Amino acid sequence: MSIRYLLAGIVFSLMVSEGALKDTDGVPQSPFTGCLPCCMKGDTGPPGPPGPPVQRKVAFSVARTTGMTSNPSQQVVIFDHVFTNVGNGYDANTGFFTCPVSGTYFIAFNALKYYNRNLHVKLMKNNTEVIAAHSGMGSGTAGPSELANTGNDVIIPCKEGDRLWIKLSYASGHTFQFFSHPTHKYTSFSGYMIFDN
């Protein structure tokens, strides 16, 4: 017990013994706002160390509800159905995911190749290809065996403002095409930030 509390207790005991702290009912009262010295608060301690910074949450998952055929004027795949867009990085009007926070991201994409068509899709970071996925036409007749799903995934560092998007390749003499559906949503694009920088 500190000297301060010890002295306060002695003073309180002396005042009670002299009758200086009796109310109309004869019950001893404390000079310390109605509380006994043992209930008094001590001195405020020094502030503790700061806690860890709060990490912002970033995640998106989107899908395409219609198919798409390659052409030279439109190669950006716009995913029109949004499942999740935590952090508001994905823009359903442009098809671009713009990183709201610098960090390390996990990114994945999948597409379903259409009958009698080749498929070549790329994950782009700004204007640079990161990874790609390809599915060939095969040698069978048009049928279920010629529908093929292809995709890829990667962990990459991104800076705030970097744009990630999916590109449907175009090549003269080749028709690249993927299939999707409003209900089944075979073609998708997803990602999330693992940790910030």
N, C-alpha and C positions, 0 to 999 in steps of 0.2 A: 504494500500500500504506500502511496506517495505521501510525503510530508504534508502536502496541501490538504489531502483528505483527512490525515490524522489530526491536524490542527483544527479543521472544520468540525470534526467529530467531538473534540474536546470542548470547543466553544459551544457547540450545540448542547452538550451534556450539562455544562455549567449554566446555560441560559434556562434549560428545563428545570434544573434543580433550584434555581432562584425564582421560578414561576414567571419568567419573562415571556414565555411563549405559550401561555395557556389561552385558549379562546373561551367563549361563553360556556362551552360544554366541559371545560376542564381538560380537553385533549391536547397534548403537546403538538405544536406546529413548528415546522422548519422555517428558518429565515430564507431558505433557498427555494422560493416560489412554490412552496407546498410539498417539496420532495425531500426525502431524507438524504443525507450526504452520500450514502452508498449508491444512490441512483443518479448522481450527477454525472454528466458527460465529461470526458477528459478533453485534453487539447486536441485540436485537429492535426492529424498527421500529414506528412508531406504527400504530394500527389504521386500516384503510381505511374509506372511506365506506360507509354501509349500502346494501345492494342494493335493487332495486325490490320493493315488496310483492307477495306471491304472490296472484294473482287466483283467487278460487273459481270453479269451473266449475259452471254450471247449464244443464241442457238436459232437455227432455222431449218425447216423441212417443207419442201414444196413439190408439186407434181404437175405434170402436163395432162390435160384432159382430152387432147386431140393429137393426131399424128402430125408429122411434118416431113416435107420433102426438101432436099437441099436445093438452093438457088444462090446465085452470086450476090443478090441484093439483100438477102436476109439469112444470116448464118447464126445469129444469136437465138438460142432456144429460150423462149419466154414461158416460164412455168406459171400457169394461171390459177392453180389451186394452192392455197397456203394452209398448211397444217399448223405450223409454229413459226413465229417470227419474234422471238425474244430479243430485244435490243433494236428492233425495227431496221435491221440491216438490209433485208431483201426488199426489192422494188418489183412488184408484180407487173408494172407497166413496161419496164425495160428489160427484166430478166437478170439484172445485176444484183449481186450481194456486195454491198460496200461495207468493209470492216469498220465498225464503230469504235473499236478499241485495238490498239497494237497488242499482238499476242501470238500464241501458237494455236493453230486451228486444225481440226480433223474435218476433212471434206470427202464426200462420197457422191457418186452419181450412177444411175442405171438407166438403160434404154432398151426397148424391145425392137429388134430388127423385124421389118415387114417381109412378107412373102416375096421371093424372087428379087430381093434388093440387098445391096451391101450397106453396112452401117459403119460410120467412122465419126466418133464424137470426141471432143477434147475439153478438158478443164483448162480455162484460161485465167491467168492472173494479170490483170490489166491487158496488155497486148502480147503476152508471152505464154506459150503453151507450157503447162506443168506436166500433165499426164494425158493419155488418150486411151480409148477402148475401141476395138474393131471386131466386127462380126461379118464373115463372108457369106456369100449367097449359097454355097453348097452345091451338090450335084443332084439332089433328089428332086422329085416333082413337087409342084406347089402343094403344100399340105402342112399339117402341124409340125413336122420335123424341120421346116424351114423358118418357123418363128423361133428366134433365139434372143435370149437376154444377154446383154453385155454391160459391163461397168468397170469402175475402178475406184480406188480411194487412196488418200495420201494425208500425211501430217506435214504442214508447212507453216513457216513464220509469215506473218502479215503485219503490215503497218496500217495505222489508222488511215482510212481513205482508199486503200487498195480495193480494186474491184475484181471479184471472182464471178465467172460466168461459164456457161456451157456453149460450145460452138459445134454446130453440125457442119461437117466438112463439105466442101464443094470442089469437084474436079470435072473438067470438061470431058464428056463421054461417059461419066459415071453418075448414077443416080443413087444417092444415099437417102435412106428413108427410115424413120422409126414409127412405131405404132403406139397409140395409147387409147384410153377409154375413160369417159366421164365417171364411171363407177369403179373400174378396176385400177386405173391410174398406174399403168405399167412403167412409165418413164418418170424419174424423180431426181431430185437434187437436194442434198442435205449437208449440214455442217454445224459445228459448235466450237467455241473457244475452250481449249483445255486449260490454259492459264494465260494471264496477261503478262506483259513485259514491263 
